[in-house]
Amino acid sequence: MDPDGLLKAETIEPLQNFPNPDPDYGTLMVLAEVDPASAVEVTRDASGNITWEANELLRLVDINWDVNGPLGLRSKTNVGPVVERTRRHFTSA
């Protein structure tokens, strides 16, 4: 993502603990990918706008990260099973 290390901070302030504002709130991370079993449909309207529709597979993901000493941050993403299939519609102007 940043092979030349241009985004690396010189110093990082220590993390501070703070109370969780909503302990009943959770975040679910998903990865969307085009379903290879179905075709992507691309159309162009009279105004030149391009629309595409695709079936997507949503997979659960677990993202872990830590500070790797002088090398900076590192992360690892574990991709889980498909938990949903959905149809998406995108239009570009």
C-alpha positions as CSV (number, residue, x, y, z in Angstrom):
1,M,0.0,0.0,0.0
2,D,2.9,2.4,0.8
3,P,6.0,0.7,-0.5
4,D,8.2,3.8,-0.2
5,G,7.1,4.5,3.4
6,L,5.9,8.0,2.6
7,L,2.9,7.7,4.9
8,K,4.9,6.5,7.9
9,A,4.7,8.8,10.9
10,E,7.9,9.9,12.6
11,T,6.3,9.7,16.1
12,I,3.1,8.3,17.3
13,E,1.3,9.5,20.4
14,P,0.6,6.7,22.9
15,L,-3.0,5.4,22.7
16,Q,-5.3,6.5,25.5
17,N,-8.1,4.4,26.9
18,F,-11.5,6.0,26.9
19,P,-14.9,4.6,27.9
20,N,-16.9,2.9,25.1
21,P,-19.8,5.3,24.3
22,D,-22.1,2.5,23.3
23,P,-21.1,-1.0,24.6
24,D,-24.1,-2.5,22.7
25,Y,-22.7,-1.3,19.3
26,G,-20.7,-3.6,17.1
27,T,-19.1,-3.5,13.7
28,L,-19.3,-6.3,11.2
29,M,-16.6,-6.3,8.5
30,V,-17.5,-7.8,5.2
31,L,-15.7,-8.2,1.9
32,A,-17.7,-7.9,-1.3
33,E,-16.7,-9.8,-4.5
34,V,-18.4,-10.3,-7.8
35,D,-20.1,-13.7,-8.0
36,P,-18.2,-15.6,-10.6
37,A,-21.3,-17.7,-11.3
38,S,-23.2,-14.8,-12.8
39,A,-22.4,-12.2,-15.5
40,V,-21.9,-8.5,-14.9
41,E,-24.4,-6.5,-16.9
42,V,-23.1,-3.1,-18.3
43,T,-25.4,-0.6,-20.1
44,R,-25.0,3.0,-21.3
45,D,-28.1,5.3,-21.4
46,A,-28.8,8.1,-23.9
47,S,-26.9,10.6,-21.7
48,G,-23.8,8.5,-21.7
49,N,-24.1,7.3,-18.1
50,I,-22.8,3.8,-17.6
51,T,-24.7,1.4,-15.3
52,W,-23.6,-1.9,-14.2
53,E,-25.3,-4.6,-12.2
54,A,-23.7,-7.6,-10.6
55,N,-24.4,-10.3,-8.1
56,E,-22.0,-10.0,-5.2
57,L,-20.9,-12.4,-2.5
58,L,-20.3,-11.0,1.0
59,R,-17.8,-12.7,3.2
60,L,-17.0,-12.1,6.8
61,V,-13.5,-10.8,7.4
62,D,-11.4,-10.5,10.5
63,I,-8.7,-7.7,10.3
64,N,-5.9,-7.7,12.9
65,W,-3.1,-5.2,13.1
66,D,-0.2,-4.3,15.3
67,V,2.9,-2.1,15.5
68,N,5.9,-3.7,13.9
69,G,8.6,-1.7,15.7
70,P,10.5,0.6,13.3
71,L,8.9,-1.0,10.3
72,G,5.5,0.6,11.2
73,L,2.0,-0.8,11.2
74,R,1.2,-4.2,9.8
75,S,-2.1,-6.0,9.3
76,K,-3.5,-9.4,8.4
77,T,-6.9,-10.1,7.0
78,N,-8.5,-13.5,7.4
79,V,-11.3,-14.0,4.9
80,G,-14.2,-16.1,6.1
81,P,-17.2,-17.9,4.5
82,V,-19.9,-16.3,2.3
83,V,-22.6,-15.0,4.5
84,E,-24.9,-13.3,1.9
85,R,-25.5,-13.0,-1.8
86,T,-26.9,-9.7,-3.0
87,R,-27.5,-7.8,-6.3
88,R,-25.8,-4.4,-6.7
89,H,-26.6,-1.5,-9.1
90,F,-24.1,1.2,-9.8
91,T,-24.4,4.2,-12.1
92,S,-21.6,6.6,-13.1
93,A,-22.4,10.1,-14.3
